[in-house]
């Protein structure tokens, strides 16, 4: 590595064995070995995401070429780079989608998966951007093709993905309907820009959405819930509707009546980000830079950090994530000097 002042090891959080939050263990490990197309980032903050919890529990297999440490997004400073990297200089402040390894003082990331740290954002705010923005752009904009004048139904509106999707959809000129699980979360979604926010624990949200979307129906559904929501979403979609699935919080299996699919010409699509090829994620990064960085600059898109934790308290962050009591994002603050 070209940076001669780097230490040989670092503080990190590892998964000692599959299980609950208590299996997240502070460890000292060697610094990552860089591939030719990677940079080494001194991590200021790392975002906490639900896939981290799934990985910890043993339900989200780590790709063979990935770091075994959890953590899929970071903000920090470039302190070393591989010989094939000419896009970033030492000292550049970046945010990065990582292939694991974010829960550490240093993290390797593909240079093409890094973006400039947006002006005016704290380390915690910046660290929440990559996983969320890549996911929202790829699914809501690229795959579901949301367009101005359409109506979108976003489930889990108070989550990090949901609150970002609400803001993006409003910036795209869509009417936004969202679901959330409490009065406080409904108010939060409205504050994020939702036109209609429904408490799914009160009343029949499907009937309410049907009334709100008359006469055309919903154009796009962004769904992280699945399970019993699937049939409701299919019934709510109008002609040429698009259904983007990104998670299965209520289960990946359910009984589906595909009779709605053909006459309404529906499209059902889904994706996960981590297994996608390096080049594909680099292309998503450039689309995010082009379409979302101007929204960050003019304030139409913002990151809401619900809570910050020191790296050593990663287990507490996971407990809060799995309790679903948060609104927005959770962050691990790693190194103040890098921020």
C-alpha positions in Angstrom: 0.0 0.0 0.0 1.4 3.4 -0.9 0.4 5.1 2.4 3.4 4.5 4.7 1.8 5.7 8.0 -1.0 3.1 8.0 -1.2 0.8 11.0 -1.0 -3.0 10.4 -4.2 -3.8 12.2 -7.5 -2.2 13.1 -10.5 -2.3 15.4 -13.5 -3.9 13.8 -16.8 -5.8 14.7 -17.1 -9.4 13.5 -19.9 -12.0 13.6 -18.6 -14.7 16.0 -21.3 -17.1 14.9 -24.8 -16.9 13.5 -27.2 -15.6 16.1 -28.7 -12.5 17.8 -27.0 -9.1 18.3 -24.9 -10.5 21.1 -22.7 -12.4 18.5 -21.3 -9.1 17.2 -17.8 -9.1 18.7 -15.1 -6.4 18.9 -11.9 -7.7 17.3 -8.6 -6.5 16.1 -7.8 -7.7 12.5 -5.3 -6.9 9.8 -6.1 -4.1 7.4 -7.8 -5.2 4.2 -5.6 -6.2 1.3 -6.5 -4.0 -1.7 -7.4 -5.4 -5.1 -6.0 -3.4 -8.0 -9.3 -1.5 -8.5 -10.0 -0.7 -4.9 -9.3 2.2 -2.5 -8.8 1.9 1.3 -11.0 4.2 3.3 -10.4 5.4 6.8 -13.9 5.1 8.0 -15.6 8.0 9.8 -19.0 6.4 10.0 -20.8 3.3 8.7 -24.5 2.9 8.0 -26.4 0.0 9.6 -28.8 -1.8 7.3 -31.2 -4.7 7.6 -29.0 -7.0 5.4 -26.4 -6.6 8.2 -28.8 -8.1 10.6 -29.7 -10.9 8.2 -26.0 -11.6 7.7 -25.4 -11.7 11.5 -28.3 -14.1 11.9 -27.0 -16.4 9.2 -29.8 -15.7 6.7 -27.8 -13.6 4.2 -24.8 -15.6 2.8 -21.6 -13.6 2.4 -20.3 -13.8 -1.2 -17.0 -15.7 -1.5 -15.1 -12.6 -2.7 -16.6 -10.3 0.1 -15.3 -9.2 3.5 -16.7 -11.4 6.2 -17.2 -8.3 8.4 -20.6 -6.7 8.2 -21.2 -3.2 6.9 -22.3 -2.2 3.4 -21.8 1.6 3.3 -19.3 4.0 4.8 -18.2 7.6 4.7 -14.5 8.4 5.1 -11.2 9.4 3.6 -9.2 7.7 1.0 -5.8 6.7 2.5 -4.5 4.2 0.0 -5.4 3.0 -3.5 -4.7 0.0 -5.8 -2.5 0.5 -8.9 -5.4 0.6 -11.3 -7.2 3.4 -9.5 -6.8 6.9 -11.1 -10.2 8.4 -10.1 -9.4 9.2 -6.4 -6.5 10.8 -4.7 -5.2 10.2 -1.2 -7.2 12.5 1.2 -10.4 12.6 -0.9 -13.5 12.4 1.2 -15.9 9.8 -0.2 -19.0 7.8 0.5 -18.9 4.2 -0.7 -21.0 1.1 -1.3 -18.9 -1.6 0.2 -18.7 -5.4 -0.4 -18.8 -5.9 3.4 -16.3 -4.7 5.9 -17.8 -1.3 6.9 -17.9 -2.1 10.6 -14.2 -1.3 11.0 -11.7 1.6 11.2 -10.6 0.9 7.6 -12.6 -0.6 4.7 -11.7 -1.5 1.1 -14.2 -0.4 -1.6 -14.2 -0.6 -5.4 -13.2 2.8 -6.7 -16.2 2.8 -9.0 -18.5 2.3 -6.1 -17.3 5.5 -4.4 -18.9 8.9 -4.7 -17.9 12.3 -3.4 -18.9 13.1 0.1 -21.7 15.7 -0.4 -20.9 19.2 0.8 -22.5 20.1 4.1 -23.3 16.6 5.3 -21.9 15.2 8.6 -20.1 11.9 8.6 -23.2 10.2 10.0 -25.5 11.7 7.3 -23.1 10.9 4.5 -22.6 7.3 5.6 -26.3 6.6 5.3 -26.4 7.4 1.5 -24.9 4.6 -0.6 -26.8 1.5 0.2 -30.1 3.4 0.3 -29.6 5.5 -2.8 -28.2 2.7 -4.9 -31.2 0.5 -3.9 -33.8 3.2 -4.5 -32.4 4.3 -7.9 -32.0 0.7 -9.2 -35.5 -0.4 -8.1 -37.7 2.7 -8.2 -36.2 4.5 -11.1 -34.4 1.9 -13.3 -36.5 -1.2 -12.8 -39.9 0.2 -12.0 -39.5 3.2 -14.3 -41.3 5.7 -12.1 -42.4 8.8 -14.1 -43.9 12.2 -13.3 -47.6 12.2 -12.8 -47.8 8.6 -11.6 -48.9 7.3 -8.3 -46.5 5.1 -6.2 -47.2 3.0 -3.2 -44.2 2.7 -0.9 -44.4 0.2 2.0 -42.2 0.7 5.1 -42.2 4.5 4.5 -40.4 5.3 7.8 -37.4 3.1 7.1 -34.2 4.3 5.6 -35.2 3.0 2.2 -38.8 4.2 2.5 -38.0 7.7 3.6 -35.5 8.1 0.8 -38.0 6.6 -1.8 -40.6 9.1 -0.6 -38.3 12.0 -1.3 -37.1 10.7 -4.6 -40.6 10.0 -5.8 -41.7 13.5 -4.9 -38.7 15.0 -6.8 -39.7 12.9 -9.8 -43.2 14.4 -9.7 -45.1 11.4 -8.5 -48.0 11.2 -6.0 -46.8 9.2 -3.0 -48.9 6.9 -0.8 -47.0 5.1 1.9 -47.7 2.7 4.8 -46.2 2.8 8.3 -46.9 1.2 11.7 -47.7 4.0 14.1 -49.0 7.5 14.3 -45.5 8.9 14.9 -44.2 7.1 11.8 -47.2 8.3 9.7 -46.3 11.9 10.7 -42.7 11.3 9.9 -43.6 10.0 6.4 -45.7 13.1 5.8 -42.7 15.2 6.9 -40.6 13.4 4.3 -43.1 14.5 1.7 -45.7 11.7 1.4 -49.0 12.9 0.0 -50.8 10.2 2.0 -49.5 8.1 4.9 -51.5 5.2 6.3 -51.2 3.4 9.6 -51.4 -0.2 8.5 -52.4 -1.2 12.0 -55.6 0.8 11.8 -58.3 0.1 9.3 -58.1 -1.5 5.8 -55.1 0.2 4.1 -55.9 -1.6 0.8 -59.3 -0.1 0.6 -58.0 3.3 1.4 -55.3 3.1 -1.2 -57.8 1.9 -3.8 -59.9 5.0 -3.1 -56.9 7.3 -3.2 -55.7 5.9 -6.5 -59.0 6.0 -8.4 -59.7 5.8 -11.2 -56.4 4.5 -12.7 -55.0 2.6 -9.8 -51.4 2.6 -8.5 -48.7 2.8 -11.2 -45.7 1.5 -9.1 -45.4 -0.4 -5.8 -42.1 -0.5 -3.9 -42.4 -3.4 -1.5 -40.1 -4.6 1.3 -42.9 -6.5 3.2 -44.2 -9.2 0.8 -46.0 -12.1 2.4 -49.7 -11.2 2.7 -49.1 -7.8 1.0 -48.4 -9.4 -2.4 -52.0 -10.0 -3.4 -53.1 -6.7 -2.1 -50.5 -4.9 -4.2 -51.4 -6.9 -7.3 -55.0 -5.9 -6.9 -54.1 -2.2 -6.4 -51.9 -1.9 -9.5 -53.5 -0.4 -12.5 -52.9 -1.2 -16.2 -49.2 -1.5 -17.0 -48.4 -1.3 -13.3 -44.9 -2.2 -12.0 -44.2 -4.1 -8.8 -40.7 -3.8 -7.4 -39.9 -6.2 -4.5 -36.8 -5.5 -2.5 -37.2 -7.5 0.8 -39.6 -10.1 2.4 -40.1 -8.8 6.0 -43.4 -10.8 6.3 -42.1 -13.8 4.3 -40.9 -14.8 0.9 -43.8 -17.3 0.3 -47.4 -16.6 -0.2 -50.3 -17.8 -2.4 -50.7 -15.6 -5.5 -53.6 -15.4 -7.9 -51.9 -14.4 -11.2 -55.3 -13.7 -12.8 -54.5 -10.0 -12.2 -51.2 -10.2 -14.1 -52.3 -10.7 -17.7 -55.3 -8.4 -18.2 -53.5 -5.5 -16.5 -50.1 -6.2 -18.2 -48.3 -6.0 -14.9 -44.6 -6.3 -14.4 -43.1 -7.9 -11.3 -39.5 -7.2 -10.7 -37.0 -7.6 -7.9 -33.3 -7.3 -7.1 -30.6 -7.5 -4.4 -27.7 -5.2 -4.7 -24.7 -7.0 -3.2 -24.5 -10.0 -5.6 -24.6 -7.8 -8.7 -21.4 -7.6 -10.9 -18.8 -4.9 -10.1 -19.5 -3.1 -13.4 -23.2 -3.1 -12.8 -22.9 -1.5 -9.4 -20.4 1.1 -10.9 -23.1 2.0 -13.5 -25.7 2.4 -10.7 -23.2 4.7 -8.9 -22.9 7.0 -11.9 -26.7 7.1 -12.2 -27.0 8.0 -8.5 -24.3 10.7 -8.9 -26.1 12.2 -11.9 -29.7 12.0 -10.6 -29.5 12.2 -6.8 -26.5 14.4 -6.0 -28.2 17.5 -7.4 -31.2 16.7 -5.1 -28.9 16.5 -2.1 -27.3 19.8 -3.1 -30.6 21.7 -3.3 -32.1 20.1 -0.2 -34.9 18.1 -2.0 -33.2 14.9 -0.7 -31.9 14.6 2.9 -30.7 11.9 5.2 -32.5 11.5 8.5 -30.3 9.9 11.2 -32.4 8.4 13.9 -29.6 7.3 16.2 -25.8 7.2 16.3 -23.8 4.5 18.1 -20.0 4.0 18.7 -18.5 1.1 16.8 -18.3 -0.9 20.0 -22.1 -0.7 20.4 -23.0 -2.3 17.1 -25.1 -4.9 18.9 -27.3 -2.1 20.3 -27.8 -0.7 16.8 -28.9 -4.1 15.6 -31.4 -4.5 18.5 -32.9 -1.1 17.6 -33.0 -2.1 13.9 -34.8 -5.4 14.6 -37.3 -3.7 17.0 -38.3 -1.5 14.1 -38.8 1.5 16.5 -36.6 3.8 14.4 -37.4 6.3 11.7 -34.8 6.9 9.1 -31.3 5.5 9.5 -28.9 4.1 12.2 -25.2 4.8 12.1 -22.0 3.6 13.7 -19.6 6.5 14.4 -16.1 5.1 13.9 -13.3 7.7 13.7 -14.0 11.3 14.4 -10.7 12.3 12.9 -11.8 11.0 9.5 -15.0 13.1 9.6 
